[in-house]
Amino acid sequence: MAQPVKPASTVKATQAAKSTGTEPVQFIFDKSNYRLLIISVAVVAFGFVLMAGTTDIYSTTKIVIAPIVVLAGFALGFFAILKKPATN
């Protein structure tokens, strides 16, 4: 007597379930990279808040300090992207 035929999708699913030789996915960035990226976004946002400041247009905070803070945030983000993850 003929054996019942299984659909191809269940055959592939059972073969995939049996294979245990898969490697875990490795991410490009490490946890520290993401932490630095989040900090850099916060620093840039803080710099823009400093630029908004008060009604005084020519204050030192708006003209000097806030742009330096924004550039420091961008530099930190650039460093966070280029930093290599620690190898164990």
C-alpha positions in Angstrom: 0.0 0.0 0.0 1.3 3.5 -0.8 2.5 5.8 2.0 0.7 9.1 2.5 2.6 12.1 1.0 3.4 15.0 3.3 3.2 18.6 2.0 6.5 20.2 1.1 6.1 22.9 3.7 5.9 20.5 6.7 8.9 18.6 5.4 11.0 21.7 5.2 9.8 22.8 8.7 10.8 19.5 10.3 14.2 19.6 8.6 14.7 23.1 9.8 13.7 22.2 13.3 16.2 19.3 13.3 19.2 21.4 12.3 21.1 22.6 15.3 24.2 23.9 13.5 23.0 27.4 13.3 25.2 30.2 14.6 23.9 33.0 16.7 23.4 36.3 14.9 26.2 38.8 15.5 25.3 42.5 15.6 27.4 45.2 14.1 27.3 47.3 17.2 27.9 46.4 20.8 25.8 47.5 23.8 28.3 50.3 24.5 28.0 51.6 20.9 24.2 51.9 21.3 24.7 53.6 24.7 27.1 56.1 23.2 24.7 56.8 20.3 21.9 57.5 22.7 24.1 59.8 24.8 25.2 61.7 21.7 21.6 62.2 20.6 20.8 63.6 24.1 23.9 65.9 23.9 22.8 67.3 20.5 19.3 67.8 21.8 20.6 69.6 24.8 22.7 71.9 22.6 19.7 72.8 20.6 17.8 73.6 23.8 20.7 75.9 24.8 20.4 77.6 21.4 16.7 78.2 22.0 17.5 79.9 25.3 16.2 83.3 26.3 15.2 86.3 24.2 18.7 87.7 24.3 20.0 87.1 20.7 23.7 87.7 21.2 24.2 85.8 24.5 27.4 83.8 24.9 25.3 80.7 25.5 23.6 80.9 22.2 26.6 81.9 20.1 29.5 80.0 21.6 28.5 77.3 24.1 25.5 75.8 22.4 27.3 75.2 19.0 30.2 73.6 20.8 27.8 71.3 22.7 26.1 70.3 19.4 29.5 69.6 17.7 30.6 67.6 20.7 27.4 65.5 20.4 28.0 64.9 16.7 31.7 64.0 17.4 30.5 61.5 20.1 28.0 60.0 17.7 30.8 59.7 15.1 33.0 58.0 17.6 30.2 55.6 18.7 29.7 54.5 15.1 33.4 53.9 14.5 34.2 52.2 17.8 34.9 48.5 17.4 33.0 46.2 19.8 35.1 44.5 22.4 36.0 40.9 21.5 35.9 38.2 24.2 
